[in-house]
Amino acid sequence: MLKVVADEAARLGMPVYIIGGWVRDIMLGRKSKDIDIVAVGSGIELATRVAESLNRVNELKIFKNFGTAMLKYRNWELEFVGARKESYRSDSRKPIVEDGSLDDDMKRRDFTINALAISLNKDDFGQVIDPFGGLADLERKLIRTPLDPDITYSDDPLRMMRAVRFSSQLNFEIDTVSFEAIRRNAGRLAIVSIERIMDEFNKIMLSPIPGEGIRKLRASGLLKEFFPELDAMHGVEVVNGKAHKDNFYHTLMVLDNLAKHTDDLWLRWAALMHDIAKPATRRFDEENGWTFHGHEFLGAKMTAKIFKRLKLPLNEKLKYVQQLVLLHLRPIALTESIVTDSAVRRLLFEAGDVIDDLMLLCEADITSGNPEKVKKYLKNFENVRKKLKEIEEKDRLRNWQPPVTGEDIMRAFALSPCREVGLIKTAIREAILEGEIKNNREEALALMGREGEKLGLQFREKIN
């Protein structure tokens, strides 16, 4: 495939190179299927010739406005572009683009580790071109800009988010000079769309140790620019010698604990949001010390507002995160007392299909510095899990649907929608959750009759 690219470029008299992320990943031993091809000439013309040669014209997409073309070939995606140079206006991260040389193209790259190229030209095929010391930075595990970082970040402020993202994904450090430039330019993030910011943030959230990236976002001043509620969790208040824990660092510990067990983005978001309302609910009194009463309820409400502002999904993903935030204290409460069948039934009833994810979140929430305390809590969670399995197998309460519906009740007693229907439905539900009757239609119908009699109702139609 690359030989075809090289041959067609040679026929056009057009120098051609692989550049950027694919080169970086090859050097790091990481798999990558996306290859960026830079031609010193028309990238679209070269892409068209390559597509014809590979009999893949139908797989070619051309973006004339951007001067780029995308070609899918087997499991590969090749993006073709002509070498270019860029200049920026202060109020936009969208550059003014002109044709340029390979040198111009490499200077516009965000980081030295992405400013690497491999020649596909006959005279020096396979040669690595490294004008800014990117190979050395790969060895040192360092994120650094090719040019003056103040200019690089001010021109395109999204690069600051990308610096943290690459640092988090690759476990690299950000060069000190570069990091200080991010601090100075953090306010420039205001000209970047929230969608682009969140695309980078979610990649940080999916990195192996997401907490490390978020710590850097806060230390650099970037976090408060787009996520002030999370930034506000940082810090410890002391009253009469009593301090609460730093909820920002606790949250990141929970997130990192969870990340060891799941790559689910929205479960990770639940970890990030589970204590988001603690600053707003923080209270101190001499008898109880620091309390955060109701932070799970306010947190679920805040989650909806935050998702809306950050342009995150407002569909079942939001509902899923809200449900986990709302319920995150429930399994922990079970570990601190005798686990009754009734309490387990209620948890299964309210959690439904998210029960397994809820348990993962709650286990990740154990962040005590006391190893014995952690061991004790994890042992208690094993007991809760065992009880959940037993009750679920016996009572089938996950995603519970009432065995007797409101329509059944109205038909049986010839009622219209009214208070009595709700009372009977509630009585049936509570009886099942308390274990007074089994979760089946026969016992529920019998209870319906008894409850109707208590309310002075008479059967009008037999319900089977």
C-alpha positions, 0 to 999 in steps of 0.5 A: 500500500505504501509502495503504491503511494510512493510510486504514484507520488514519484510519477507526479514528481511530488515529494511525499512523507508519512507524518505525525501520530502513526510515526510516533506510535510506531516508535512507541510500539503502539498499534495504529491504523490511521496514516497521515500522508503529506505531499509537497503538492496536491494531496487530493491529486495524489489521493485520487491517483492512489485510489485508482491504482488500488481500485478503491475509488469508491472508498475515497472521500474528498474535502475540497474546502480543507484540501484533504482526502480520506481513503479507506483500504482494508483496515487502514485509513489514509488521510492525504494533505498537501504540505502547508503553513499556517497563521492565526488571528487572536480571536480564532483557533482556525488558521489561515492556510497556505501551501508550504514546504515540509519544513513549514508543515512540521513547524505547525505541528503541536508537539515534537513527538508529533513532528516526526516524518518518514520519507516515502521518496526513492532517494531516502525511503524510510528515513526518519525526519526529526527536526525538533528532537521528537525521538529524544522526547519519546525516549524521555517521555516528554511533551514539548512544543516544536516552537515557542510554547506561548505562541503554539498555545495562544494560536490554537488553545486546544493544544493545551488540552491535547498536551494533557491528553497525550501526557495522560494517554502515554504516561508522559510528563509535560515539559516545565517550560511548556506547562508554565506556558499553559498556565499563562495561556489557560484563559485562551481556552475560551475561544475553543468550542465546548464540543472540542474541549470535551472530546479531549477531556473524554479521551483523558477520562478513558486513559489508563490513569485518568486522575493524573490528567485531571490533576494536570488540568487543575494545576494548569488552570485549564479545569476551572475554565470549563468545569468549575464545579469539579475545580471547586471540590479542591481544598480542605476546610478546618474548623476547631481543629477538625478537617474534612478530606479533600473531595477533589483528590478523593474523587480522582482516587475513586475514578482511578480505582474504577478505571482499573476495572472498566473502560466504560466512559459513562461509568467513569463519569459517574465516579467523577460526579458522585461527590460533585455536590459536596462543596454545596452541602458541606456543613459543620457542627460540634456534635457531628463534625463535617457533614454532606447531607443530601449530596447524592440528591443535589449531585444528581440534579447538578449532573443534568445541568453540567451535562447540558452545559458541557454538551454531553448526551442528554439521553439514557447516558445522562439518566444512567450517570444520575442514577448511579450518583443518586444511589452511590451511598446505598450499598455502602450503608448496607456494609455498615449494618446487618444486611436484611433481605428487605434492604437488598430487595429495595436496592435491587428494585431501585438499581435495576440493571445498573446494580453491577456497575453500582457495586463497582463504583461503591467498591472504588469509593473505598479510599481509606489510608487504613489497609485494614479498614479497606480490607474490612469494607471489601469483605463486607461488599462480598457479603452484599454481593452474595446476598444480592445474587441470592435475592435476585435468583429468588425474587427476580426484582431486577427491573421489577414490573408489578405483577398486578397493574393499575389497569388490573386494579381499576377493572377489578373494582370498576374504578377510574384513576384515583387515590385508591388505585395508587394505595393498592399498588403501593401496598403490593409493592411494599409487601413484595419488597418486605418479603410478605408475599412472593413476587408473583401474580397469584399472591399479588392478586390475593393481596389486591383483594384484601387491600380493596376490602380495607378501602371499602371496595367491591369486586366488579370483575374477576381478574386472573 
